[in-house]
């Protein structure tokens, strides 16, 4: 008998524009001691599903229209608020996606850890503290007796996620719901979290619902998989059968569009290559499978550079040091060496992949090169010009030639500007084009070049999906016709299908316009797809660089090998070995 049985769950949102069937009649079961992976793109209904079970769906506009969720004789969908509070947080716990927003920045970790014990078990703070320290040790927090009194901002992203796991496990729950717990984490930290969850499952005999958009991640941890698309489960089964013989075209598309270290794709397949969605006038949706084999390895390859050709960009002994002050009135007591004397070289039309864990100095390097951050020492040669000592007013002509695509399209687009305004503003600043009609015409051409429609000119950023917003950021960077672009984690946290679309777009634009990229990422499979050369950073230094393919084949630094080994492969051999061992 399953520990949790969900039948015909329907959660709809009643909006001004009509009814959104976020979850539309799904059924699944969770067995004791097993891990169920729920996989799908953003908007597929994954999070709404578990929020429905936990009583977290806002009502209104949300409403649970039908279904049952049986847990130990109780229907979670029909429990009173009092009954649900007694179950959730005690016997059913949840790890939320973003630990920084889920943890209270004003409270010490100790206060947040013991709160579930005080609420559900009625014990005192003094009695709860030893259990808090013990659970921190269990999730791998060193010096737990001291760190328990720290604030959330004093932990790294991976450590904050471990704290969230500790909070979820402190009441010894029977079911643990993990909602995208590794999204946007470094591959090494992600590997640590996945191993931790697997170890805790074995030690505590807890059942897990693991939500993710990445089938590579779920291959590392899940026993069963349910694939969601548009509020429905389109395919489910054990992990080996899903990977070995996927039945639904959507599942095939998700599997195909992931960049892999062993892949030879030069243009990534997308879900649209496998699946066509046809909507009738009556609102009925039909999913049609396309012929397989689209967008396999094509002729669009890495850029070859003549040996005697001079580089477009050369960085020598670049350093960026940030002063740390003991107080507002004292001078700098010491310096944080974010970038500590690195050398880089990029040829025109090529892509340099800059990889490493968070905090290694990748983003600081990219911003220092285009003078968004003032370098402490070093030289920056761009073409025939040296940029390191140029004041801001002299840098203006170079802003036209050097652009950046930021990591977060939500934060980098002005919510008060229409698409037309954000695309034409750089043209006005740099004197590109003449009349307003010329600017508008150029804006339309830019939208079409990044795969968007001219009708979007009057829209605002909030009216677009995450992938569309990132395309807008690409269009804005292209508005001034640059030669060189820093792509700073520009596909981080995206669905794998959207990620594939954006990566293909960047490759196609590079070939068409002769662009040169620095591509910053912690995901080595993405960098392998994009980069001609690669530099691996650790603690502000470049510890290894060279041809990207050669580094992947024969990494010299132990740190590089660790990064490569941490990338989820999702190979059938690995899955078979894990299933057999389990």
TIVO-672644 format. One record per residue (C-alpha): x, y, z; residue number from 1. Coordinates in nm, 3 decimals, decimal comma. Layout:
<pts>
        u        v        w  seq
        X        Y        Z  NUM
...
</pts>
This chain:
<pts>
        u        v        w  seq
    0,000    0,000    0,000    1
    0,146    0,342   -0,095    2
    0,230    0,595    0,171    3
    0,060    0,869   -0,033    4
   -0,202    0,816   -0,303    5
   -0,314    1,111   -0,517    6
   -0,615    1,059   -0,745    7
   -0,756    1,295   -1,010    8
   -0,617    1,613   -0,854    9
   -0,750    1,928   -1,020   10
   -0,630    2,273   -0,912   11
   -0,755    2,560   -1,122   12
   -0,699    2,935   -1,101   13
   -0,995    3,162   -1,177   14
   -0,856    3,482   -1,331   15
   -1,000    3,778   -1,518   16
   -0,885    3,621   -1,842   17
   -1,053    3,290   -1,768   18
   -0,979    2,962   -1,595   19
   -0,620    2,838   -1,585   20
   -0,613    2,461   -1,536   21
   -0,277    2,451   -1,362   22
   -0,324    2,090   -1,249   23
   -0,585    1,903   -1,449   24
   -0,665    1,555   -1,325   25
   -0,338    1,390   -1,225   26
   -0,285    1,071   -1,026   27
    0,030    0,924   -0,872   28
    0,148    0,730   -0,569   29
    0,449    0,752   -0,339   30
    0,577    0,433   -0,178   31
    0,753    0,420    0,157   32
    1,127    0,482    0,133   33
    1,112    0,573   -0,238   34
    1,192    0,889   -0,432   35
    0,940    1,011   -0,688   36
    1,069    1,266   -0,939   37
    0,812    1,504   -1,089   38
    0,960    1,658   -1,404   39
    0,844    1,928   -1,641   40
    0,897    2,283   -1,762   41
    0,798    2,594   -1,569   42
    0,422    2,626   -1,580   43
    0,362    2,252   -1,616   44
    0,197    2,234   -1,272   45
    0,473    2,067   -1,068   46
    0,486    2,315   -0,780   47
    0,109    2,372   -0,781   48
    0,068    1,996   -0,733   49
    0,268    1,981   -0,410   50
    0,136    2,319   -0,291   51
   -0,212    2,169   -0,323   52
   -0,109    1,879   -0,097   53
    0,039    2,119    0,159   54
   -0,255    2,360    0,162   55
   -0,040    2,640    0,017   56
   -0,250    2,729   -0,289   57
   -0,390    3,083   -0,246   58
   -0,770    3,062   -0,245   59
   -0,887    3,272   -0,430   60
   -0,784    3,275   -0,712   61
   -0,685    2,909   -0,676   62
   -0,937    2,637   -0,609   63
   -0,904    2,261   -0,571   64
   -1,186    2,146   -0,797   65
   -1,159    1,771   -0,751   66
   -0,944    1,485   -0,636   67
   -0,817    1,309   -0,328   68
   -0,478    1,279   -0,158   69
   -0,484    0,996    0,095   70
   -0,212    0,990    0,360   71
   -0,251    0,748    0,652   72
   -0,631    0,760    0,639   73
   -0,654    1,138    0,593   74
   -0,746    1,320    0,273   75
   -0,504    1,613    0,261   76
   -0,733    1,802    0,024   77
   -1,025    1,795    0,267   78
   -0,850    1,833    0,602   79
   -0,936    2,131    0,817   80
   -0,667    2,395    0,862   81
   -0,600    2,262    1,211   82
   -0,559    1,904    1,089   83
   -0,337    2,014    0,800   84
   -0,111    2,217    1,030   85
   -0,068    1,911    1,250   86
    0,044    1,702    0,952   87
    0,245    1,953    0,747   88
    0,569    2,045    0,914   89
    0,557    1,735    1,131   90
    0,486    1,425    0,920   91
    0,514    1,598    0,581   92
    0,788    1,860    0,530   93
    0,889    2,075    0,236   94
    1,215    2,222    0,104   95
    1,145    2,535   -0,098   96
    1,333    2,640   -0,409   97
    1,509    2,955   -0,290   98
    1,666    2,923    0,055   99
    1,754    3,292    0,073  100
    1,390    3,399    0,050  101
    1,264    3,103    0,255  102
    1,488    3,173    0,554  103
    1,409    3,471    0,774  104
    1,709    3,708    0,751  105
    1,631    3,860    1,092  106
    1,640    3,532    1,287  107
    1,936    3,314    1,376  108
    1,944    2,964    1,230  109
    1,890    2,822    1,579  110
    1,560    3,007    1,619  111
    1,433    2,892    1,279  112
    1,542    2,531    1,328  113
    1,374    2,479    1,664  114
    1,045    2,647    1,568  115
    0,890    2,325    1,422  116
    0,983    2,135    1,741  117
    0,830    2,403    1,963  118
    0,511    2,409    1,755  119
    0,461    2,037    1,695  120
    0,618    1,879    2,002  121
    0,574    2,154    2,262  122
    0,930    2,136    2,393  123
    1,134    2,429    2,520  124
    1,399    2,615    2,322  125
    1,669    2,478    2,552  126
    1,562    2,118    2,496  127
    1,524    2,170    2,120  128
    1,870    2,322    2,064  129
    2,070    1,993    2,093  130
    1,844    1,836    1,832  131
    1,899    2,138    1,606  132
    2,277    2,097    1,637  133
    2,251    1,724    1,570  134
    2,044    1,767    1,252  135
    2,290    2,032    1,126  136
    2,570    1,779    1,170  137
    2,364    1,518    0,985  138
    2,326    1,746    0,680  139
    2,699    1,821    0,673  140
    2,733    2,161    0,846  141
    3,076    2,181    1,006  142
    3,116    2,333    1,352  143
    2,740    2,297    1,395  144
    2,741    2,398    1,761  145
    2,883    2,738    1,664  146
    2,719    2,786    1,320  147
    2,372    2,720    1,463  148
    2,380    3,073    1,608  149
    2,467    3,236    1,274  150
    2,232    3,432    1,046  151
    2,134    3,307    0,696  152
    2,352    3,563    0,516  153
    2,659    3,410    0,682  154
    2,613    3,087    0,487  155
    2,685    3,013    0,121  156
    2,404    2,912   -0,116  157
    2,480    2,541   -0,076  158
    2,501    2,571    0,303  159
    2,169    2,760    0,315  160
    2,010    2,477    0,118  161
    2,150    2,229    0,373  162
    1,994    2,439    0,649  163
    1,659    2,422    0,469  164
    1,690    2,043    0,449  165
    1,773    2,032    0,820  166
    1,462    2,238    0,902  167
    1,249    1,999    0,697  168
    1,395    1,690    0,864  169
    1,412    1,801    1,227  170
    1,063    1,663    1,305  171
    1,146    1,321    1,150  172
    0,886    1,346    0,871  173
    0,764    1,048    0,672  174
    0,743    1,247    0,347  175
    0,991    1,511    0,229  176
    0,888    1,735   -0,063  177
    1,186    1,898   -0,238  178
    1,074    2,174   -0,477  179
    1,361    2,249   -0,720  180
    1,619    2,229   -0,437  181
    1,921    2,238   -0,672  182
    1,812    2,500   -0,926  183
    2,090    2,755   -1,001  184
    2,335    2,582   -0,765  185
    2,690    2,509   -0,874  186
    2,728    2,159   -1,018  187
    2,951    2,058   -0,726  188
    2,704    2,190   -0,468  189
    2,420    2,026   -0,662  190
    2,602    1,693   -0,650  191
    2,649    1,734   -0,274  192
    2,278    1,807   -0,218  193
    2,170    1,510   -0,430  194
    2,405    1,277   -0,242  195
    2,283    1,419    0,089  196
    1,920    1,352    0,001  197
    1,999    0,996   -0,110  198
    2,195    0,930    0,211  199
    1,918    1,077    0,428  200
    1,660    0,863    0,249  201
    1,863    0,556    0,341  202
    1,937    0,666    0,700  203
    1,594    0,802    0,796  204
    1,374    0,588    0,568  205
    1,199    0,904    0,449  206
    0,999    0,912    0,124  207
    1,077    1,198   -0,114  208
    0,889    1,389   -0,385  209
    1,163    1,558   -0,587  210
    1,054    1,834   -0,828  211
    1,283    1,950   -1,108  212
    1,289    2,060   -1,472  213
    1,610    1,867   -1,541  214
    1,587    1,499   -1,628  215
    1,963    1,471   -1,581  216
    1,923    1,565   -1,215  217
    1,628    1,334   -1,156  218
    1,825    1,047   -1,315  219
    2,073    1,079   -1,027  220
    1,821    1,040   -0,748  221
    1,470    0,917   -0,843  222
    1,322    0,567   -0,831  223
    1,008    0,662   -1,024  224
    0,938    0,955   -1,256  225
    0,619    1,141   -1,347  226
    0,651    1,376   -1,646  227
    0,413    1,673   -1,641  228
    0,305    1,891   -1,934  229
    0,033    2,156   -1,924  230
   -0,113    2,037   -1,597  231
   -0,125    1,668   -1,687  232
    0,101    1,369   -1,630  233
    0,187    1,254   -1,982  234
    0,415    0,968   -1,881  235
    0,522    0,790   -1,565  236
    0,716    0,481   -1,467  237
    1,039    0,366   -1,308  238
    1,347    0,574   -1,383  239
    1,520    0,315   -1,603  240
    1,218    0,256   -1,828  241
    1,164    0,632   -1,877  242
    1,524    0,687   -1,986  243
    1,561    0,362   -2,178  244
    1,234    0,376   -2,368  245
    1,044    0,707   -2,340  246
    0,698    0,684   -2,491  247
    0,566    1,040   -2,504  248
    0,714    1,295   -2,748  249
    0,740    1,554   -2,469  250
    0,959    1,319   -2,264  251
    1,172    1,250   -2,571  252
    1,214    1,623   -2,625  253
    1,317    1,689   -2,264  254
    1,576    1,411   -2,283  255
    1,715    1,534   -2,616  256
    1,752    1,906   -2,541  257
    1,988    1,869   -2,244  258
    2,351    1,959   -2,326  259
    2,570    1,663   -2,236  260
    2,943    1,621   -2,194  261
    2,938    1,326   -2,435  262
    2,716    1,504   -2,689  263
    2,834    1,603   -3,037  264
    2,540    1,834   -3,110  265
    2,629    2,166   -3,265  266
    2,264    2,279   -3,257  267
    2,061    2,147   -2,964  268
    1,729    1,976   -3,030  269
    1,429    2,135   -2,859  270
    1,094    2,005   -2,738  271
    0,933    2,167   -3,044  272
    1,133    1,929   -3,265  273
    0,947    1,634   -3,114  274
    0,608    1,775   -3,021  275
    0,347    1,994   -3,185  276
    0,063    2,142   -2,977  277
   -0,260    2,190   -3,175  278
   -0,540    2,385   -3,009  279
   -0,890    2,369   -3,158  280
   -1,143    2,654   -3,160  281
   -1,323    2,490   -2,871  282
   -1,011    2,506   -2,655  283
   -0,926    2,136   -2,687  284
   -0,554    2,065   -2,700  285
   -0,405    1,782   -2,906  286
   -0,040    1,677   -2,881  287
    0,109    1,551   -3,206  288
    0,442    1,372   -3,231  289
    0,681    1,495   -3,500  290
    0,918    1,281   -3,696  291
    1,231    1,216   -3,487  292
    1,582    1,296   -3,594  293
    1,548    1,674   -3,630  294
    1,843    1,895   -3,550  295
    2,104    1,631   -3,501  296
    2,472    1,721   -3,541  297
    2,491    1,986   -3,813  298
    2,760    2,183   -3,993  299
    2,763    2,476   -3,751  300
    3,092    2,407   -3,577  301
    3,350    2,575   -3,355  302
    3,539    2,870   -3,502  303
    3,886    2,799   -3,638  304
    4,147    3,073   -3,592  305
    4,463    3,117   -3,803  306
    4,777    3,080   -3,592  307
    4,912    3,425   -3,684  308
    4,587    3,615   -3,621  309
    4,601    3,870   -3,339  310
    4,347    3,829   -3,058  311
    4,052    4,069   -3,026  312
    4,082    4,080   -2,646  313
    4,386    4,019   -2,429  314
    4,394    4,049   -2,050  315
    4,720    4,050   -1,858  316
    4,764    4,020   -1,481  317
    4,406    4,137   -1,417  318
    4,324    4,183   -1,049  319
    4,019    4,315   -0,866  320
    4,052    4,366   -0,490  321
    3,765    4,482   -0,271  322
    3,848    4,661    0,058  323
    3,703    4,525    0,381  324
    3,652    4,780    0,659  325
    3,622    4,705    1,028  326
    3,398    5,008    1,078  327
    3,259    5,310    0,897  328
    3,533    5,530    1,039  329
    3,834    5,309    0,982  330
    4,031    5,258    0,665  331
    4,041    4,922    0,487  332
    4,171    4,656    0,721  333
    4,226    4,402    0,446  334
    4,128    4,321    0,088  335
    3,923    4,045   -0,069  336
    4,109    3,930   -0,381  337
    3,807    3,853   -0,599  338
    4,028    3,832   -0,909  339
    4,394    3,772   -0,840  340
    4,619    3,822   -1,142  341
    4,472    3,634   -1,439  342
    4,562    3,621   -1,810  343
    4,305    3,565   -2,085  344
    4,304    3,583   -2,464  345
    4,009    3,565   -2,705  346
    4,019    3,570   -3,084  347
    3,755    3,737   -3,297  348
    3,451    3,516   -3,359  349
    3,538    3,273   -3,081  350
    3,380    3,191   -2,744  351
    3,581    3,170   -2,424  352
    3,405    2,967   -2,156  353
    3,477    3,095   -1,806  354
    3,381    2,829   -1,551  355
    3,401    2,772   -1,178  356
    3,193    2,767   -0,863  357
    3,011    3,069   -0,723  358
    3,254    3,309   -0,562  359
    3,551    3,211   -0,779  360
    3,559    3,551   -0,957  361
    3,394    3,471   -1,293  362
    3,138    3,751   -1,293  363
    3,384    4,001   -1,146  364
    3,626    3,917   -1,427  365
    3,362    3,971   -1,696  366
    3,253    4,303   -1,549  367
    3,610    4,425   -1,500  368
    3,693    4,351   -1,865  369
    3,415    4,582   -1,989  370
    3,488    4,835   -1,711  371
    3,165    4,797   -1,514  372
    3,405    4,733   -1,226  373
    3,733    4,921   -1,205  374
    4,027    4,678   -1,210  375
    4,288    4,713   -0,936  376
    4,581    4,619   -1,159  377
    4,647    4,469   -1,500  378
    4,602    4,554   -1,866  379
    4,298    4,512   -2,090  380
    4,364    4,533   -2,463  381
    4,060    4,544   -2,688  382
    4,161    4,559   -3,053  383
    4,434    4,823   -3,061  384
    4,317    5,010   -2,750  385
    4,407    4,969   -2,384  386
    4,106    5,020   -2,157  387
    4,230    4,978   -1,800  388
    4,286    5,349   -1,726  389
    4,015    5,505   -1,941  390
    3,767    5,728   -1,752  391
    3,391    5,664   -1,794  392
    3,337    5,944   -2,046  393
    3,609    5,804   -2,274  394
    3,465    5,453   -2,241  395
    3,139    5,552   -2,413  396
    3,250    5,456   -2,770  397
    3,363    5,119   -2,635  398
    3,022    5,059   -2,474  399
    2,889    5,036   -2,827  400
    3,142    4,766   -2,913  401
    3,127    4,575   -2,582  402
    2,800    4,458   -2,427  403
    2,682    4,226   -2,148  404
    2,384    3,994   -2,104  405
    2,313    3,968   -1,732  406
    2,212    3,657   -1,543  407
    1,867    3,769   -1,427  408
    1,640    3,901   -1,705  409
    1,383    4,003   -1,443  410
    1,623    4,244   -1,275  411
    1,805    4,369   -1,585  412
    1,496    4,489   -1,774  413
    1,332    4,814   -1,666  414
    0,970    4,725   -1,579  415
    0,855    5,079   -1,668  416
    0,979    5,067   -2,028  417
    0,808    4,901   -2,322  418
    1,007    4,671   -2,547  419
    1,032    4,948   -2,806  420
    1,168    5,194   -2,549  421
    1,429    4,953   -2,410  422
    1,554    4,864   -2,760  423
    1,565    5,217   -2,902  424
    1,717    5,385   -2,594  425
    2,071    5,248   -2,662  426
    2,039    5,360   -3,025  427
    1,965    5,716   -2,911  428
    2,256    5,714   -2,664  429
    2,505    5,599   -2,927  430
    2,364    5,794   -3,218  431
    2,259    5,491   -3,422  432
    1,992    5,553   -3,687  433
    1,816    5,879   -3,758  434
    1,447    5,937   -3,714  435
    1,214    5,758   -3,471  436
    1,078    5,553   -3,761  437
    1,430    5,426   -3,830  438
    1,474    5,325   -3,465  439
    1,139    5,147   -3,466  440
    1,229    4,961   -3,784  441
    1,558    4,851   -3,632  442
    1,376    4,738   -3,315  443
    1,137    4,524   -3,522  444
    1,434    4,368   -3,704  445
    1,603    4,290   -3,370  446
    1,291    4,120   -3,235  447
    1,261    3,907   -3,545  448
    1,631    3,819   -3,526  449
    1,590    3,676   -3,173  450
    1,272    3,490   -3,263  451
    1,007    3,733   -3,131  452
    0,725    3,916   -3,307  453
    0,696    4,283   -3,403  454
    0,363    4,293   -3,217  455
    0,561    4,268   -2,890  456
    0,697    4,624   -2,921  457
    0,424    4,774   -2,703  458
    0,447    4,514   -2,428  459
    0,622    4,541   -2,090  460
    0,873    4,288   -1,946  461
    0,623    4,130   -1,706  462
    0,414    4,016   -2,005  463
    0,683    3,773   -2,118  464
    0,805    3,434   -2,004  465
    1,156    3,389   -1,863  466
    1,294    3,260   -2,193  467
    1,133    3,545   -2,386  468
    1,277    3,800   -2,144  469
    1,623    3,658   -2,197  470
    1,571    3,692   -2,573  471
    1,481    4,057   -2,513  472
    1,809    4,099   -2,321  473
    1,995    3,952   -2,618  474
    1,811    4,189   -2,855  475
    1,899    4,487   -2,636  476
    2,266    4,389   -2,635  477
    2,257    4,362   -3,015  478
    2,086    4,702   -3,055  479
    2,421    4,886   -3,071  480
    2,582    4,631   -3,306  481
    2,858    4,513   -3,069  482
    3,161    4,304   -3,157  483
    3,202    4,147   -2,814  484
    2,945    4,026   -2,557  485
    2,989    3,897   -2,200  486
    2,720    3,633   -2,137  487
    2,704    3,619   -1,757  488
    2,518    3,301   -1,649  489
    2,255    3,399   -1,905  490
    2,087    3,054   -1,911  491
    2,119    2,974   -1,542  492
    1,798    2,842   -1,378  493
    1,619    2,813   -1,712  494
    1,416    2,511   -1,812  495
    1,633    2,282   -2,023  496
    1,404    2,333   -2,323  497
    1,421    2,715   -2,298  498
    1,794    2,692   -2,229  499
    1,840    2,499   -2,554  500
    1,654    2,767   -2,749  501
    1,865    3,051   -2,604  502
    2,193    2,863   -2,657  503
    2,102    2,790   -3,019  504
    2,013    3,155   -3,067  505
    2,350    3,272   -2,931  506
    2,538    3,029   -3,156  507
    2,339    3,134   -3,464  508
    2,389    3,506   -3,391  509
    2,761    3,448   -3,345  510
    2,788    3,285   -3,686  511
    2,573    3,547   -3,856  512
    2,730    3,857   -3,698  513
    3,082    3,737   -3,626  514
    3,036    3,797   -3,252  515
    3,293    3,719   -2,985  516
    3,174    3,589   -2,647  517
    3,293    3,537   -2,296  518
    3,045    3,278   -2,175  519
    3,033    3,259   -1,794  520
    2,873    2,954   -1,636  521
    2,906    2,698   -1,360  522
    2,751    2,432   -1,587  523
    3,028    2,257   -1,778  524
    2,790    2,078   -2,016  525
    2,657    2,416   -2,133  526
    3,010    2,553   -2,168  527
    3,116    2,249   -2,369  528
    2,837    2,320   -2,616  529
    2,923    2,690   -2,648  530
    3,296    2,735   -2,604  531
    3,600    2,710   -2,831  532
    3,844    2,774   -2,546  533
    3,794    2,749   -2,173  534
    3,942    2,894   -1,855  535
    3,874    2,731   -1,518  536
    3,873    2,968   -1,221  537
    3,920    2,888   -0,853  538
    3,957    3,142   -0,572  539
    4,021    3,433   -0,809  540
    4,284    3,256   -1,019  541
    4,281    3,073   -1,352  542
    4,408    2,725   -1,272  543
    4,365    2,573   -1,618  544
    4,293    2,701   -1,969  545
    4,316    2,590   -2,328  546
    4,106    2,433   -2,602  547
    3,770    2,338   -2,450  548
    3,751    1,990   -2,602  549
    4,104    1,909   -2,487  550
    4,030    2,016   -2,129  551
    3,723    1,793   -2,122  552
    3,917    1,500   -2,264  553
    4,223    1,544   -2,046  554
    4,175    1,781   -1,748  555
    4,503    1,856   -1,572  556
    4,380    2,018   -1,251  557
    4,209    1,812   -0,982  558
    3,952    2,089   -0,940  559
    3,861    2,068   -1,309  560
    3,814    1,692   -1,281  561
    3,586    1,749   -0,981  562
    3,372    1,995   -1,178  563
    3,341    1,753   -1,472  564
    3,256    1,455   -1,251  565
    2,983    1,657   -1,074  566
    2,783    1,714   -1,396  567
    2,471    1,488   -1,401  568
    2,506    1,255   -1,698  569
    2,182    1,062   -1,692  570
    2,343    0,778   -1,887  571
    2,168    0,443   -1,900  572
    2,478    0,271   -1,761  573
    2,483    0,495   -1,453  574
    2,107    0,454   -1,397  575
    2,131    0,074   -1,429  576
    2,420    0,067   -1,182  577
    2,231    0,282   -0,932  578
    1,908    0,082   -0,967  579
    2,095   -0,248   -0,930  580
    2,286   -0,123   -0,625  581
    1,966    0,006   -0,467  582
</pts>
